[in-house]
């Protein structure tokens, strides 16, 4: 009798384990294969003359199968993509230029297209070292705020650290003029 009881317990335990594995497998089907992400391409050293604005192109990539809201989403309840920079003293942030979003219509809302970025997109930042900046290399730090979505759901907002180096150089030479030489023609 004890042997039958032991065998029954093993069969019941095996059934419970099989049911748990099936339930876990079904639960895992709803988990995305890879989490949504945005990455930034390495930025080459930027040379910026003092007292002039230099444009820096930041190239981002949204993982395949996902999109993020553009900087100007079409609805106020959507989280816009935004870049915040924290520059060193005496380097001024110029205008941040975002690309226009692409219209995306989803099956659950065919009458309300979204303005999104997907794949590769570029944000351009102006850096303007003031005349008082000592020539040398400076690291610019910032963060890209975004919310990634797929065609069925949106994920919690994220932040992507952004950094690049700027080599500040003296002002570019102006027009050449020799003040010792008279501008008049001598005969």
Buried (B, 14 or more C-beta within 10 A) or exposed (E): EEEEEEEEEEEEEEEEEEEEEEEEEEEEEEEEEEEBBBEBEEBEEBEBBBBEBBEBBBEBBBBEEBBBBBBEBBEEEBBBBBBEBEBBEBBEBBEBEBBEBBEBEBEEEEEEBBBBBBEEBEBBBBBBBEEEBEEEEBEBEBBBBBBBBBEEEBBEEBEBEBEBEBBBBEEEEEEEEEEEEEEEEEE
